[in-house]
């Protein structure tokens, strides 16, 4: 029996990076992976996340919050909208 068999795991940011690697590893251990990424729902938008989760059938056993964005500018060159987006996804989205 695999360690995570029968477990449903929601992974945000699962399209790439740490989220994708985590999804791959958990799937190899038998978990059912539910990927949540911009194609499905924006983690900074509570109504989109609620609608996404409402479509799931059965319980969620674990949540991996790995969604994140970065602005590749110095602090002095960042605009308020970019900063707000970073905080909305990286902090509030979790």
Secondary structure as GFF3:
##gff-version 3
##sequence-region A 1 94
A	DSSP	beta_strand	8	12	.	.	.	ID=ss1
A	DSSP	alpha_helix	17	28	.	.	.	ID=ss2
A	DSSP	beta_strand	32	36	.	.	.	ID=ss3
A	DSSP	alpha_helix	46	54	.	.	.	ID=ss4
A	DSSP	beta_strand	62	65	.	.	.	ID=ss5
A	DSSP	three_ten_helix	75	77	.	.	.	ID=ss6
A	DSSP	alpha_helix	80	87	.	.	.	ID=ss7
A	DSSP	pi_helix	88	92	.	.	.	ID=ss8
###
